[in-house]
Amino acid sequence: MLRLRSDGAQIDAAQLEDLQTSKRIAAQMAADVSTAIASADDAALSRAMAPLFACDKVFGFTSLPLPKADASSKGYSPNTIPPRPKFDPPLPPDVMKSYERTFMEGCPHGPAPAKYRVQGEANSTALCQCALDASTGPAHDRIPTFQELDEMAEKLYGGCAKNLKTPR
C-alpha cells in the first residue's frame, strides 16, 4: 500500500472493498482465537485457525499442531506452544524474498527506529536490514515462547542500534 501510494496509484472501489473485507476477516479471526483461548475450547480454536492453516498450505508452510487446553493446569499460555517438527522445510526462496522486501518497506516507518532512538531514513533502513540479517539464522529446535520472541527482538534491534549510534 505504501509503495502504491508513493507511486501515485489510484485504488479502485473493488480493491478498497477487498481491503476492508480482509480487515474485517482478520479482526473477526483475532476475536475468535482470543475467545477460544480464553474459554480453553480446543474445537473453537481449531475452527478459528483453519483459514490460517489453509493459507500456510498455499505457501508450503508446515502447520504446527495446536496446543491443547489441558497442556497446563492454567490452560493456554505461551509455554504450551508445541515443539517444532523435526522436519521443517525451509521457506521457498521467492516467498522469503517477498517477506524480506515487505519487511524492509515497512520497518523504517514502524516503531523500532523510534524506540531505539535511531534517526534518519538511511539509519532506520540500516537498523531494519541489520535486524533482518541477524534474524534469518538456522531454525530452532522448538518454537520460542512469546516472551522469548520479545527478548530476541530486543537483543537484535538493541545490538543493531548500538552499532548505528554515534558514540558520545
C-alpha positions in Angstrom: 0.0 0.0 0.0 2.8 2.4 0.8 4.5 1.7 -2.5 1.2 2.1 -4.4 0.6 5.4 -2.6 4.1 6.7 -3.3 3.7 5.8 -7.0 0.5 7.8 -7.1 -1.6 4.7 -8.0 -5.3 5.0 -7.5 -7.1 2.3 -5.6 -10.4 1.5 -7.2 -13.7 0.7 -5.4 -13.3 -3.1 -5.8 -9.8 -3.1 -4.3 -10.9 -0.9 -1.4 -13.8 -3.3 -0.7 -11.4 -6.2 -0.8 -9.1 -4.4 1.7 -12.0 -3.6 4.0 -13.2 -7.2 3.8 -9.7 -8.5 4.6 -9.5 -6.3 7.6 -12.9 -7.4 8.9 -12.0 -11.1 8.4 -8.7 -10.6 10.3 -10.4 -8.7 13.1 -13.0 -11.5 13.4 -10.4 -14.2 13.4 -8.4 -12.5 16.1 -11.6 -12.2 18.2 -12.5 -15.8 17.6 -9.0 -17.0 18.5 -8.9 -14.9 21.7 -12.3 -16.2 22.8 -11.3 -19.8 22.1 -8.1 -19.4 24.2 -9.9 -17.6 27.0 -12.5 -20.4 27.2 -9.9 -23.2 26.6 -12.1 -24.5 23.8 -9.9 -26.7 21.6 -12.6 -27.2 18.9 -13.3 -23.5 18.6 -9.5 -22.7 18.4 -9.2 -25.3 15.6 -12.1 -23.7 13.7 -10.7 -20.2 14.2 -7.2 -21.2 13.0 -8.5 -23.2 9.9 -8.2 -20.2 7.5 -4.6 -19.6 8.6 -3.6 -23.3 8.2 -5.2 -23.2 4.7 -3.1 -20.2 3.8 0.0 -22.0 5.2 -0.7 -24.9 2.8 -0.8 -22.5 -0.2 2.7 -21.2 0.7 4.1 -24.7 1.6 4.5 -23.9 5.3 4.3 -26.6 7.9 1.3 -26.1 10.1 2.0 -27.0 13.7 -0.3 -28.8 16.0 -2.3 -26.5 18.2 -1.7 -26.6 22.0 -4.3 -28.4 24.0 -6.2 -26.7 26.7 -5.2 -29.3 29.2 -1.4 -28.9 28.4 -1.1 -27.0 31.6 -3.3 -26.5 34.7 -3.7 -22.9 33.7 -4.9 -23.7 30.2 -3.3 -22.0 27.2 -0.1 -20.0 27.7 2.9 -19.1 25.7 4.6 -22.1 27.3 2.1 -24.6 25.8 3.4 -24.0 22.2 4.4 -27.4 20.8 7.9 -28.2 19.7 8.9 -27.5 16.1 8.6 -30.7 13.9 11.9 -32.3 13.3 11.4 -31.9 9.5 10.6 -28.3 8.9 11.3 -27.4 5.3 12.8 -24.0 4.6 10.7 -21.3 3.0 10.8 -21.2 -0.8 13.3 -18.5 -1.9 10.7 -16.4 -3.6 8.5 -16.4 -0.5 11.5 -15.4 1.7 12.5 -12.6 -0.8 8.9 -11.3 -0.7 8.9 -11.3 3.1 12.3 -9.5 3.2 11.1 -6.9 0.7 7.8 -6.3 2.6 9.7 -6.1 5.9 12.1 -3.6 4.5 9.3 -1.5 3.1 7.5 -1.3 6.5 10.2 -1.5 9.1 11.8 2.0 8.8 8.3 3.5 9.2 7.4 1.3 12.2 8.1 1.7 15.9 11.5 0.1 16.0 13.7 3.0 14.8 12.0 5.5 17.2 12.1 3.0 20.1 15.8 2.6 19.7 16.4 6.3 19.0 17.8 5.6 15.5 17.1 8.7 13.4 17.2 9.5 9.7 15.8 7.3 6.8 19.2 5.8 6.0 19.9 4.9 9.6 16.4 3.5 10.1 16.8 1.4 6.9 20.2 0.2 8.2 18.7 -0.8 11.5 16.0 -2.8 9.8 18.4 -4.5 7.5 20.7 -5.4 10.4 17.8 -6.9 12.4 16.6 -8.8 9.3 20.0 -10.2 8.5 20.5 -11.3 12.1 17.1 -13.0 12.4 17.4 -15.3 9.4 19.6 -17.9 11.1 19.1 -21.7 11.3 15.7 -23.0 12.5 15.3 -23.5 16.3 14.6 -27.0 17.7 11.3 -25.6 19.0 9.1 -22.6 18.6 10.1 -19.9 21.1 7.6 -18.5 23.6 6.2 -15.0 23.1 8.4 -13.7 25.9 11.5 -15.3 24.2 10.5 -13.7 20.9 10.3 -10.3 22.6 13.7 -10.8 24.2 15.2 -11.9 20.8 13.8 -8.7 19.2 15.2 -6.5 22.0 18.6 -8.2 21.6 18.5 -7.9 17.7 17.3 -4.3 17.5 19.3 -3.2 20.5 22.6 -4.7 19.2 22.0 -3.2 15.7 21.1 0.2 17.2 24.3 0.3 19.3 26.3 -0.1 16.1 24.5 2.7 14.3 24.5 5.3 17.1 27.4 7.8 17.2 29.4 7.3 20.4 29.3 10.2 22.8 
